[in-house]
Amino acid sequence: MDGDVAEYLKRDHKWIAHFHVAGVPTRNEIDGTQELNYRYIAEVIAGLPGWNGYVSHEWRPAPGRNVLESIAAAVALMDV
């Protein structure tokens, strides 16, 4: 997406039934260690006109992370 994820979402959301998120590049937690700002992406999704789909998270904790804390943080991050 050439680094302009939010603009692509705004432009093309009418073709999207649901969003699938995962950490970039590790496909682990969607936290501050990843390349994308998932809080901002969640805000963009929440503000899309007419969109009422859902977001799923391809989630697996990184080695050494507390599983329950990790998933709770991801849910809190995306809950806007």
C-alpha positions, 0 to 999 in steps of 0.5 A: 500500500506504499505507506498510505494505509489510511488514505487507501482505507478512506478511498476503498472502504466501500469494497471492504467487508471486514478488516484484518489486522496483524503486526507489521512486520512480525504478525504479532501484537499490534503495539508500538513495536510495529510499523503501523499506528494501529490506534490511528488506523482504528480511528480511521476505520471508525470514521468511515462513512457508512461502514459497519463491518468488523475488524479481526486480529491475526494475533499471536503473542511474541515470545516471552509476552504475557498472553492475556495482557497482550490480547487485552492491550490489542483490544484496548488499542482498537476500541475507539 
